[in-house]
């Protein structure tokens, strides 16, 4: 056997030996016992096993506990986790078991694993250092096999330089697989194979996105980069177009009829899909009946058919700066399911009888039919609320009054109010940004939000409070965990620098004082930094069947019921609610937990894609402003530089440490600052600085600033 082959054989054998010892409950075994368990009886194999046991006992993964008998130094020699690449080609594995430490993998021990892949790792403790090291023994699933980037073509071959900075390997593309791509174009390449001894994977061009720097090219590149499809498959479109436009009379007889009741929608001016409508009427007993009517998507999207599979895969609609990539084809999202004015529409409703004090006296959930009388934009509804006059002003004002009570109650219970600034762009017809503005949230937004929260919460309570223990019904919840103590403490210390005190004695107290702080920072220059940091110190909200509570909203039960056109979890919630309303048995929790995990992942991808599109537009906007000076706020610090957010347009860029020449600066991580080593000058998160736009790299969506001291 060649040396390489012997190494490979030893490598595999080491794994097998570890498995045998682990399976025997880590009882001490000698080489003969190990060989017998592996059915290896020839002398050579037995000797090799003996060699490996002695060698590894010296090196680290086995331990000789009595003469000739070995155990695993630590169980769990194999760890499953995800690859987190670093810039130098090494990686850390983040184990699935959250009690395990990250494992360092040297570049040559990655064995063709790429960023985000789920891998099995052989881990061992280094004798010298404290940190765990390891090597990848198996790639369990690839995070992605398609990459966007720039294609470089030479006479004999071509290769892709990926946009993703964590993809460190160029992908080799045979000239026959260029699919019409021209040199220097943006393309999507799918990896087709990765030969054993080759440094580079081989792929083929799947889509040509177009010329670099063109708006369409770049937006499609962002979508492809995060794994969102650029079009619907033909069979999905076909299923969507096959639905009749007219609602059948027998369908209407099965439903509660709200068509005679005053009903309207309030949405952004540019919205095309209206998920939710409100109906309002005063009852003879003086109470109010408020209907929250949600598009009945599950009437059309049936389990396991192409439409459903596609919606599940996408998980969510994606909102880029200049376009929406819908979860459902337009026939559904903008037509059949959209609650357009003056048309009969099928809905799944949560209807509440409320008294003057916004207490729910009675509730009803079920399928219904509505006819919306009016479509308001937020601006139109806001104007009516402010002028106390206009179409449906009585209804809107009463709803607003009740929403105020609901909101107040929510905050008294300890909900946290984060008013982040949402950046919007004025674009010309080619998608070029002419200006940046910050979107304001007023009463009309909050009114809708509070009734949506009410519906989401009451649906979750309705199912969640039924049955105890074994009889609990499996349901999809939107869950937000209590923040980790150390994150909140770190945030409190930072806020104290600006003169804000936080009381972190209990979760409730923390929430209360966070709210007081959020109110006080509104309109100050540090608002964005503190809000962003506060949000970062919070846990992330996810979908799960396991828990029910939402810390940020201070609800014991919460779900997502109100946006099935654009979120798949809401589709699951509609199906489950219908199933349980008709007396169905509890569904399999494990299967639903898997669906929830996928939905949470897709939600994160969509948010990342949205952020990338904003970063691109910010870079494009500042491209013509190179040399301009602005006032900004330090919004982040790293070991290579500090991020600064321009106050007037919220664009964020980086001042690199090597460009600050008056001293040698280093990061002080604990205090969110960078400090000059000689003169002790410090730049801290939240500090106001003057910067000049130095350079803009559109392809990398990077903006560089220099400091004007």
Secondary structure, DSSP 8 states (H G I E B T S, - for coil): --HHHHHHHHHHHHHHHHHHHHHTTS--B-HHHHHHHTT--SHHHHHHHHHHHHHHHHHSSEEEEETTEEEESSS--EEEEEEEE-TTS-EEEEESSTTS--EEE-GGGSTT--TT-EEEEEEEE-SSSSSEEEEEEEEEE-S-SEEEEEEEE-SS-EEEEES-TT--S-EEE-GGG-TT--TT-EEEEEEEE--TT-SS-EEEEEEEEESTT-HHHHHHHHHHHTT--SS--HHHHHHHHTS-SS--HHHHHTSEE-TTS-EEEEE-TT-----EEEEEEE-TTS-EEEEEEEE-HHHHS-TTSHHHHHHHHH-B-EEETTEEE-SS-HIIIIIITS--BTSEEEEEEEEEEE-TT--EEEEEEEEEEEEB-EEEEHHHHHHHHHHT-STTHHHHHHHHHHHHHHHHHHHHTT-------EEEEEE-TTS-EEEEEEE---HHHHHHHHHHHHHHHHHHHHHHTSS-GGG-----EEEB----HHHHHHHHHHHHTTT-----SSHHHHHHHHHHHHHHHTTSTTHHHHHHHHHHHS---EEESS---BTTTTBSS----S-TTTBHHHHHHHHHHHHHHTT-----HHHHHHHHHHHHHHHHHHHHHHHHHHHHHHHHHHHTTTT-EEEEEEEEEETTEEEEEETTT--EEEEEGGG--SS-EEEETTTTEEEETTT--EEETT-EEEEEEEEEETTTTEEEEEE--
